[in-house]
Amino acid sequence: MTVDVPAEVELADAVMRASKRMRRGTFHRLSPYGITPSQGRALDVLARSPHQSGRIRLNQLADRLHIAPRSVTTVVDALEAAGLVARVQDPEDRRAILLQLTEAGERMVEEISRVRQEVAEEYFGAIAPEQRSSLLQLLRTVDEAYEQAHPHHGHHHGQPVP
């Protein structure tokens, strides 16, 4: 008996497969540096932080990564031990601690960006630039619509997002 799979399910499967393949490729290329995907995402968020001249509080990092603060502490501890992140006192609130990239962390962010670009180019190289733009626009549209319809699904209160 053949079961017809709805197009939405096939599309969801294709998106998940693409994501897994790109994550696997990125992880494989970053493994010699000892960087996990969650550490890479944390470094990326820190690098893009508009607050406090590239500095961010631990709870803000946890919120942006959609993970529990206790989970982000483990990630930050590993990054600090590797010399990629430093904890500094907040000049506006001496009780608060800010996270900032070290020079080694900035170099790692550049390496991660290079690896992500390579993996993306390899994966999406089979389609024309116009098709990439269309696909990106479509995915942004459905993501925005989903976020509006399910505003709290991006935050799993204590559960890391895969």
C-alpha positions in Angstrom: 0.0 0.0 0.0 1.4 3.4 -1.0 0.8 6.3 1.3 0.7 9.8 -0.2 2.8 12.1 1.8 1.4 15.7 2.0 3.6 18.3 0.3 4.0 20.1 3.6 5.4 17.0 5.3 7.8 16.4 2.4 8.9 20.1 2.6 9.4 19.9 6.4 11.5 16.7 5.9 13.6 18.4 3.2 14.3 21.5 5.4 15.3 19.3 8.3 17.5 17.2 6.1 19.2 20.3 4.7 19.7 21.7 8.2 21.2 18.4 9.5 23.6 18.2 6.6 24.8 21.7 6.9 25.2 21.4 10.7 27.1 18.1 10.3 29.4 19.7 7.7 30.0 22.8 9.8 30.6 20.7 12.9 33.0 18.4 11.1 35.0 21.4 9.8 35.1 23.1 13.2 35.9 20.0 15.3 39.7 20.5 14.9 39.2 23.8 16.7 37.3 22.2 19.6 34.2 24.3 18.9 30.7 22.8 19.3 27.7 24.1 17.4 26.3 25.6 20.5 29.6 27.4 21.3 29.7 28.6 17.7 26.2 30.0 17.9 27.1 31.8 21.2 30.2 33.4 19.7 28.1 34.5 16.7 25.5 36.1 19.0 28.3 37.9 20.9 29.9 39.1 17.7 26.6 40.6 16.5 25.6 42.1 19.9 24.7 45.8 19.5 24.6 46.3 23.3 27.5 47.8 25.3 29.9 47.8 22.4 29.8 44.1 21.7 29.2 43.1 25.3 26.1 41.2 26.5 24.7 39.9 29.7 24.5 36.1 30.3 20.6 36.2 30.4 20.5 38.2 27.1 22.7 35.6 25.5 20.5 32.8 26.8 17.4 34.6 25.5 19.0 35.1 22.0 20.0 31.4 21.9 16.6 30.3 23.1 18.1 28.2 25.9 17.9 28.3 29.7 20.4 30.5 31.6 21.9 27.4 33.3 22.6 25.9 29.9 24.3 29.0 28.5 26.5 29.1 31.6 28.0 25.8 30.6 28.6 27.1 27.1 30.2 30.3 28.3 32.4 28.5 30.9 33.8 26.4 28.0 34.4 29.4 25.8 36.0 31.3 28.7 38.3 28.3 29.4 39.3 28.3 25.8 40.2 32.0 26.0 37.5 33.0 23.5 35.2 34.9 25.9 35.9 37.1 28.9 33.6 38.1 31.8 33.8 41.8 32.6 32.1 44.1 35.1 29.2 46.2 33.7 30.3 49.8 34.0 26.7 50.9 34.4 25.8 48.3 37.1 28.8 47.1 39.0 26.9 44.0 40.3 26.3 42.8 36.8 28.7 40.8 34.6 29.0 41.3 30.8 30.4 38.8 28.3 32.7 40.0 25.6 34.8 38.3 22.9 38.6 38.2 23.3 40.9 38.7 20.4 41.1 35.0 20.0 37.3 34.9 20.1 37.1 37.4 17.3 39.5 35.3 15.2 37.3 32.2 15.9 34.2 34.1 14.8 35.9 34.9 11.5 36.9 31.2 11.1 33.3 30.1 11.9 32.0 32.6 9.3 34.4 31.3 6.7 33.4 27.6 7.4 29.6 28.5 7.4 30.1 30.3 4.1 31.9 27.3 2.6 29.3 24.8 3.7 26.4 27.0 2.5 28.1 27.5 -0.9 28.6 23.7 -1.2 25.0 22.9 -0.2 23.2 25.6 -2.2 25.7 25.7 -5.1 23.4 23.5 -7.2 20.8 26.2 -7.5 21.0 29.6 -9.2 21.4 32.8 -7.2 17.9 33.9 -8.1 16.5 30.6 -6.7 18.5 31.1 -3.5 17.0 34.5 -3.1 13.5 33.2 -3.7 14.0 30.3 -1.3 15.4 32.6 1.4 12.4 35.0 1.0 9.9 32.1 1.2 11.6 30.7 4.3 11.6 34.2 5.9 7.9 34.6 5.1 6.8 31.3 6.7 9.1 31.9 9.7 7.6 35.3 10.4 4.1 34.0 9.9 4.8 31.1 12.3 6.4 33.4 14.9 3.3 35.7 14.8 0.9 32.8 15.1 3.1 31.0 17.8 5.0 33.8 19.6 6.2 31.6 22.5 7.3 28.5 20.5 10.8 29.9 19.9 11.4 29.8 23.6 11.3 26.5 25.2 11.6 27.7 28.8 14.5 25.7 29.9 14.7 23.4 26.9 17.4 24.0 24.4 16.3 24.5 20.8 17.9 21.8 18.6 
